[in-house]
Amino acid sequence: MVWDIIIPIVTLIVGAVGGFFIGVFYLRKQLEKMQSDPEMLQKMAKQMGYNLNSKQMQKAQQMMKNQKMGQNQKFGGRK
């Protein structure tokens, strides 16, 4: 019948959309953790092939903090 085709397609679409939003939520939480944990930020930089000194680390943390603040203002001050 028609339902044998429609249900799998709808399920696939709902799963893809749900997975996307869960992924975005998870990534945002990880970035917030990195902002307050310099060791995690250093680990990520090393995985990407960079070796940050303490001054570069502070600058990266400040950039992440400023980006988060700008994003909160853009979306109505939500934290």
A tleap script that builds the chain and sets N, CA, C and O, in Angstrom:
source leaprc.protein.ff14SB
mol = sequence {
  NMET VAL TRP ASP ILE ILE ILE PRO ILE VAL
  THR LEU ILE VAL GLY ALA VAL GLY GLY PHE
  PHE ILE GLY VAL PHE TYR LEU ARG LYS GLN
  LEU GLU LYS MET GLN SER ASP PRO GLU MET
  LEU GLN LYS MET ALA LYS GLN MET GLY TYR
  ASN LEU ASN SER LYS GLN MET GLN LYS ALA
  GLN GLN MET MET LYS ASN GLN LYS MET GLY
  GLN ASN GLN LYS PHE GLY GLY ARG CLYS
}
set mol.1.N position { 0.826 -1.196 0.000 }
set mol.1.CA position { 0.000 0.000 0.000 }
set mol.1.C position { 0.868 1.257 0.000 }
set mol.1.O position { 2.097 1.185 -0.012 }
set mol.2.N position { 0.217 2.376 0.014 }
set mol.2.CA position { 0.910 3.663 0.003 }
set mol.2.C position { 1.636 3.902 1.322 }
set mol.2.O position { 2.707 4.510 1.345 }
set mol.3.N position { 1.058 3.427 2.412 }
set mol.3.CA position { 1.658 3.643 3.737 }
set mol.3.C position { 2.996 2.936 3.881 }
set mol.3.O position { 3.843 3.371 4.661 }
set mol.4.N position { 3.196 1.854 3.143 }
set mol.4.CA position { 4.480 1.139 3.189 }
set mol.4.C position { 5.616 1.986 2.622 }
set mol.4.O position { 6.784 1.715 2.902 }
set mol.5.N position { 5.298 2.985 1.845 }
set mol.5.CA position { 6.302 3.884 1.285 }
set mol.5.C position { 6.401 5.178 2.100 }
set mol.5.O position { 7.499 5.682 2.337 }
set mol.6.N position { 5.266 5.705 2.523 }
set mol.6.CA position { 5.235 6.998 3.209 }
set mol.6.C position { 5.864 6.923 4.596 }
set mol.6.O position { 6.647 7.802 4.958 }
set mol.7.N position { 5.544 5.905 5.375 }
set mol.7.CA position { 6.044 5.812 6.757 }
set mol.7.C position { 7.573 5.761 6.812 }
set mol.7.O position { 8.154 6.496 7.611 }
set mol.8.N position { 8.263 4.934 6.010 }
set mol.8.CA position { 9.739 4.961 6.069 }
set mol.8.C position { 10.336 6.315 5.664 }
set mol.8.O position { 11.331 6.749 6.244 }
set mol.9.N position { 9.743 6.974 4.686 }
set mol.9.CA position { 10.248 8.279 4.250 }
set mol.9.C position { 10.074 9.316 5.356 }
set mol.9.O position { 10.998 10.075 5.648 }
set mol.10.N position { 8.896 9.349 5.971 }
set mol.10.CA position { 8.641 10.295 7.064 }
set mol.10.C position { 9.564 9.994 8.243 }
set mol.10.O position { 10.106 10.914 8.856 }
set mol.11.N position { 9.745 8.723 8.561 }
set mol.11.CA position { 10.635 8.332 9.658 }
set mol.11.C position { 12.068 8.776 9.382 }
set mol.11.O position { 12.749 9.267 10.282 }
set mol.12.N position { 12.529 8.609 8.151 }
set mol.12.CA position { 13.875 9.034 7.771 }
set mol.12.C position { 14.041 10.545 7.934 }
set mol.12.O position { 15.051 11.008 8.465 }
set mol.13.N position { 13.057 11.307 7.481 }
set mol.13.CA position { 13.129 12.763 7.580 }
set mol.13.C position { 13.122 13.206 9.039 }
set mol.13.O position { 13.923 14.054 9.432 }
set mol.14.N position { 12.226 12.641 9.840 }
set mol.14.CA position { 12.149 13.006 11.265 }
set mol.14.C position { 13.447 12.627 11.973 }
set mol.14.O position { 13.940 13.391 12.803 }
set mol.15.N position { 13.999 11.474 11.663 }
set mol.15.CA position { 15.260 11.053 12.278 }
set mol.15.C position { 16.418 11.952 11.891 }
set mol.15.O position { 17.256 12.275 12.733 }
set mol.16.N position { 16.479 12.357 10.644 }
set mol.16.CA position { 17.557 13.237 10.187 }
set mol.16.C position { 17.465 14.606 10.856 }
set mol.16.O position { 18.475 15.144 11.309 }
set mol.17.N position { 16.277 15.163 10.919 }
set mol.17.CA position { 16.092 16.470 11.555 }
set mol.17.C position { 16.400 16.379 13.048 }
set mol.17.O position { 17.085 17.243 13.596 }
set mol.18.N position { 15.901 15.346 13.699 }
set mol.18.CA position { 16.172 15.156 15.119 }
set mol.18.C position { 17.654 14.966 15.388 }
set mol.18.O position { 18.188 15.537 16.339 }
set mol.19.N position { 18.319 14.178 14.571 }
set mol.19.CA position { 19.752 13.961 14.723 }
set mol.19.C position { 20.553 15.233 14.532 }
set mol.19.O position { 21.538 15.463 15.233 }
set mol.20.N position { 20.137 16.056 13.592 }
set mol.20.CA position { 20.819 17.324 13.361 }
set mol.20.C position { 20.741 18.211 14.598 }
set mol.20.O position { 21.754 18.752 15.041 }
set mol.21.N position { 19.533 18.363 15.158 }
set mol.21.CA position { 19.376 19.234 16.317 }
set mol.21.C position { 20.082 18.681 17.556 }
set mol.21.O position { 20.620 19.450 18.352 }
set mol.22.N position { 20.086 17.385 17.725 }
set mol.22.CA position { 20.817 16.789 18.837 }
set mol.22.C position { 22.314 17.024 18.651 }
set mol.22.O position { 23.014 17.319 19.620 }
set mol.23.N position { 22.812 16.899 17.428 }
set mol.23.CA position { 24.221 17.146 17.142 }
set mol.23.C position { 24.619 18.589 17.415 }
set mol.23.O position { 25.683 18.840 17.982 }
set mol.24.N position { 23.782 19.538 17.020 }
set mol.24.CA position { 24.059 20.954 17.266 }
set mol.24.C position { 24.089 21.230 18.767 }
set mol.24.O position { 24.971 21.937 19.255 }
set mol.25.N position { 23.123 20.671 19.499 }
set mol.25.CA position { 23.069 20.861 20.945 }
set mol.25.C position { 24.333 20.309 21.602 }
set mol.25.O position { 24.923 20.964 22.462 }
set mol.26.N position { 24.751 19.108 21.203 }
set mol.26.CA position { 25.942 18.472 21.761 }
set mol.26.C position { 27.197 19.293 21.455 }
set mol.26.O position { 28.041 19.492 22.329 }
set mol.27.N position { 27.315 19.768 20.214 }
set mol.27.CA position { 28.481 20.556 19.824 }
set mol.27.C position { 28.554 21.858 20.616 }
set mol.27.O position { 29.639 22.258 21.039 }
set mol.28.N position { 27.428 22.519 20.821 }
set mol.28.CA position { 27.425 23.755 21.609 }
set mol.28.C position { 27.863 23.505 23.043 }
set mol.28.O position { 28.623 24.291 23.609 }
set mol.29.N position { 27.390 22.415 23.632 }
set mol.29.CA position { 27.788 22.088 25.001 }
set mol.29.C position { 29.289 21.820 25.079 }
set mol.29.O position { 29.945 22.245 26.031 }
set mol.30.N position { 29.837 21.119 24.086 }
set mol.30.CA position { 31.268 20.844 24.074 }
set mol.30.C position { 32.075 22.128 23.952 }
set mol.30.O position { 33.104 22.275 24.613 }
set mol.31.N position { 31.626 23.056 23.121 }
set mol.31.CA position { 32.331 24.325 22.970 }
set mol.31.C position { 32.265 25.146 24.254 }
set mol.31.O position { 33.233 25.820 24.606 }
set mol.32.N position { 31.136 25.097 24.956 }
set mol.32.CA position { 31.037 25.809 26.232 }
set mol.32.C position { 31.989 25.208 27.266 }
set mol.32.O position { 32.597 25.937 28.049 }
set mol.33.N position { 32.119 23.882 27.270 }
set mol.33.CA position { 33.056 23.232 28.187 }
set mol.33.C position { 34.488 23.627 27.862 }
set mol.33.O position { 35.284 23.902 28.759 }
set mol.34.N position { 34.812 23.652 26.569 }
set mol.34.CA position { 36.157 23.998 26.138 }
set mol.34.C position { 36.535 25.412 26.559 }
set mol.34.O position { 37.688 25.695 26.883 }
set mol.35.N position { 35.558 26.276 26.546 }
set mol.35.CA position { 35.792 27.675 26.886 }
set mol.35.C position { 36.315 27.807 28.315 }
set mol.35.O position { 37.164 28.655 28.589 }
set mol.36.N position { 35.818 26.984 29.214 }
set mol.36.CA position { 36.238 27.083 30.605 }
set mol.36.C position { 37.352 26.094 30.961 }
set mol.36.O position { 37.900 26.164 32.061 }
set mol.37.N position { 37.693 25.187 30.064 }
set mol.37.CA position { 38.713 24.179 30.333 }
set mol.37.C position { 39.861 24.312 29.326 }
set mol.37.O position { 39.773 23.792 28.214 }
set mol.38.N position { 40.933 25.005 29.714 }
set mol.38.CA position { 42.037 25.216 28.774 }
set mol.38.C position { 42.696 23.919 28.307 }
set mol.38.O position { 43.196 23.857 27.184 }
set mol.39.N position { 42.705 22.888 29.144 }
set mol.39.CA position { 43.315 21.620 28.735 }
set mol.39.C position { 42.557 21.005 27.564 }
set mol.39.O position { 43.166 20.447 26.650 }
set mol.40.N position { 41.229 21.106 27.590 }
set mol.40.CA position { 40.428 20.550 26.506 }
set mol.40.C position { 40.669 21.340 25.215 }
set mol.40.O position { 40.740 20.762 24.131 }
set mol.41.N position { 40.791 22.656 25.340 }
set mol.41.CA position { 41.072 23.499 24.176 }
set mol.41.C position { 42.452 23.167 23.605 }
set mol.41.O position { 42.620 23.107 22.387 }
set mol.42.N position { 43.428 22.954 24.471 }
set mol.42.CA position { 44.787 22.593 24.040 }
set mol.42.C position { 44.760 21.242 23.319 }
set mol.42.O position { 45.426 21.066 22.298 }
set mol.43.N position { 44.000 20.306 23.844 }
set mol.43.CA position { 43.896 18.977 23.228 }
set mol.43.C position { 43.299 19.077 21.823 }
set mol.43.O position { 43.779 18.434 20.889 }
set mol.44.N position { 42.250 19.887 21.686 }
set mol.44.CA position { 41.632 20.059 20.370 }
set mol.44.C position { 42.615 20.696 19.396 }
set mol.44.O position { 42.694 20.289 18.237 }
set mol.45.N position { 43.365 21.694 19.859 }
set mol.45.CA position { 44.335 22.360 18.993 }
set mol.45.C position { 45.406 21.372 18.538 }
set mol.45.O position { 45.798 21.389 17.371 }
set mol.46.N position { 45.886 20.510 19.438 }
set mol.46.CA position { 46.898 19.519 19.070 }
set mol.46.C position { 46.353 18.521 18.050 }
set mol.46.O position { 47.081 18.083 17.160 }
set mol.47.N position { 45.074 18.161 18.177 }
set mol.47.CA position { 44.471 17.241 17.215 }
set mol.47.C position { 44.409 17.863 15.824 }
set mol.47.O position { 44.465 17.165 14.811 }
set mol.48.N position { 44.290 19.198 15.797 }
set mol.48.CA position { 44.240 19.891 14.511 }
set mol.48.C position { 45.647 20.251 14.013 }
set mol.48.O position { 45.788 20.831 12.937 }
set mol.49.N position { 46.685 19.912 14.785 }
set mol.49.CA position { 48.047 20.144 14.353 }
set mol.49.C position { 48.651 21.446 14.839 }
set mol.49.O position { 49.704 21.852 14.348 }
set mol.50.N position { 48.015 22.111 15.786 }
set mol.50.CA position { 48.538 23.365 16.334 }
set mol.50.C position { 49.054 23.138 17.745 }
set mol.50.O position { 48.522 22.316 18.491 }
set mol.51.N position { 50.096 23.875 18.099 }
set mol.51.CA position { 50.610 23.832 19.458 }
set mol.51.C position { 50.536 25.260 19.998 }
set mol.51.O position { 51.349 26.105 19.622 }
set mol.52.N position { 49.580 25.535 20.867 }
set mol.52.CA position { 49.340 26.886 21.361 }
set mol.52.C position { 50.140 27.164 22.624 }
set mol.52.O position { 50.189 26.334 23.533 }
set mol.53.N position { 50.778 28.355 22.678 }
set mol.53.CA position { 51.403 28.762 23.922 }
set mol.53.C position { 50.343 29.426 24.807 }
set mol.53.O position { 49.190 29.554 24.394 }
set mol.54.N position { 50.715 29.845 26.006 }
set mol.54.CA position { 49.708 30.355 26.945 }
set mol.54.C position { 49.043 31.633 26.444 }
set mol.54.O position { 47.852 31.838 26.679 }
set mol.55.N position { 49.789 32.488 25.761 }
set mol.55.CA position { 49.195 33.725 25.247 }
set mol.55.C position { 48.171 33.419 24.150 }
set mol.55.O position { 47.092 34.010 24.121 }
set mol.56.N position { 48.511 32.500 23.259 }
set mol.56.CA position { 47.579 32.100 22.203 }
set mol.56.C position { 46.349 31.420 22.795 }
set mol.56.O position { 45.237 31.585 22.292 }
set mol.57.N position { 46.553 30.656 23.866 }
set mol.57.CA position { 45.449 29.969 24.522 }
set mol.57.C position { 44.467 30.980 25.109 }
set mol.57.O position { 43.254 30.834 24.959 }
set mol.58.N position { 44.996 32.002 25.775 }
set mol.58.CA position { 44.128 33.029 26.356 }
set mol.58.C position { 43.361 33.767 25.264 }
set mol.58.O position { 42.182 34.078 25.431 }
set mol.59.N position { 44.031 34.045 24.149 }
set mol.59.CA position { 43.376 34.732 23.041 }
set mol.59.C position { 42.255 33.869 22.452 }
set mol.59.O position { 41.181 34.381 22.133 }
set mol.60.N position { 42.499 32.574 22.309 }
set mol.60.CA position { 41.481 31.661 21.783 }
set mol.60.C position { 40.280 31.593 22.723 }
set mol.60.O position { 39.135 31.595 22.271 }
set mol.61.N position { 40.540 31.531 24.039 }
set mol.61.CA position { 39.440 31.492 25.001 }
set mol.61.C position { 38.640 32.788 24.957 }
set mol.61.O position { 37.412 32.766 25.041 }
set mol.62.N position { 39.333 33.915 24.825 }
set mol.62.CA position { 38.639 35.205 24.768 }
set mol.62.C position { 37.795 35.304 23.509 }
set mol.62.O position { 36.683 35.831 23.544 }
set mol.63.N position { 38.320 34.796 22.388 }
set mol.63.CA position { 37.552 34.815 21.140 }
set mol.63.C position { 36.286 33.980 21.277 }
set mol.63.O position { 35.219 34.389 20.819 }
set mol.64.N position { 36.398 32.813 21.903 }
set mol.64.CA position { 35.233 31.953 22.083 }
set mol.64.C position { 34.211 32.622 22.996 }
set mol.64.O position { 33.007 32.541 22.753 }
set mol.65.N position { 34.693 33.281 24.040 }
set mol.65.CA position { 33.790 33.961 24.967 }
set mol.65.C position { 33.074 35.117 24.271 }
set mol.65.O position { 31.869 35.295 24.443 }
set mol.66.N position { 33.818 35.905 23.483 }
set mol.66.CA position { 33.218 37.023 22.754 }
set mol.66.C position { 32.211 36.537 21.733 }
set mol.66.O position { 31.165 37.160 21.549 }
set mol.67.N position { 32.510 35.436 21.068 }
set mol.67.CA position { 31.590 34.883 20.081 }
set mol.67.C position { 30.306 34.436 20.755 }
set mol.67.O position { 29.218 34.645 20.219 }
set mol.68.N position { 30.422 33.823 21.920 }
set mol.68.CA position { 29.237 33.369 22.654 }
set mol.68.C position { 28.401 34.562 23.088 }
set mol.68.O position { 27.176 34.528 22.978 }
set mol.69.N position { 29.047 35.624 23.584 }
set mol.69.CA position { 28.314 36.808 24.017 }
set mol.69.C position { 27.605 37.463 22.844 }
set mol.69.O position { 26.449 37.868 22.969 }
set mol.70.N position { 28.275 37.571 21.712 }
set mol.70.CA position { 27.655 38.159 20.523 }
set mol.70.C position { 26.481 37.339 20.043 }
set mol.70.O position { 25.487 37.891 19.571 }
set mol.71.N position { 26.583 36.039 20.156 }
set mol.71.CA position { 25.501 35.156 19.744 }
set mol.71.C position { 24.307 35.304 20.671 }
set mol.71.O position { 23.162 35.288 20.219 }
set mol.72.N position { 24.568 35.448 21.976 }
set mol.72.CA position { 23.479 35.620 22.932 }
set mol.72.C position { 22.732 36.917 22.684 }
set mol.72.O position { 21.508 36.953 22.807 }
set mol.73.N position { 23.437 37.978 22.339 }
set mol.73.CA position { 22.786 39.252 22.061 }
set mol.73.C position { 21.962 39.156 20.792 }
set mol.73.O position { 20.886 39.747 20.700 }
set mol.74.N position { 22.459 38.415 19.814 }
set mol.74.CA position { 21.765 38.279 18.549 }
set mol.74.C position { 20.437 37.541 18.720 }
set mol.74.O position { 19.472 37.837 18.015 }
set mol.75.N position { 20.379 36.599 19.635 }
set mol.75.CA position { 19.195 35.784 19.843 }
set mol.75.C position { 18.424 36.178 21.092 }
set mol.75.O position { 17.832 35.321 21.748 }
set mol.76.N position { 18.422 37.431 21.423 }
set mol.76.CA position { 17.588 37.911 22.503 }
set mol.76.C position { 18.172 37.714 23.892 }
set mol.76.O position { 17.409 37.657 24.856 }
set mol.77.N position { 19.482 37.608 24.040 }
set mol.77.CA position { 20.114 37.516 25.343 }
set mol.77.C position { 19.943 36.186 26.038 }
set mol.77.O position { 20.112 36.100 27.255 }
set mol.78.N position { 19.614 35.154 25.300 }
set mol.78.CA position { 19.438 33.818 25.886 }
set mol.78.C position { 20.769 33.237 26.281 }
set mol.78.O position { 21.734 33.346 25.525 }
set mol.79.N position { 20.853 32.619 27.447 }
set mol.79.CA position { 22.106 31.998 27.892 }
set mol.79.C position { 21.936 30.520 28.044 }
set mol.79.O position { 22.884 29.824 28.411 }
savepdb mol mol.pdb
quit
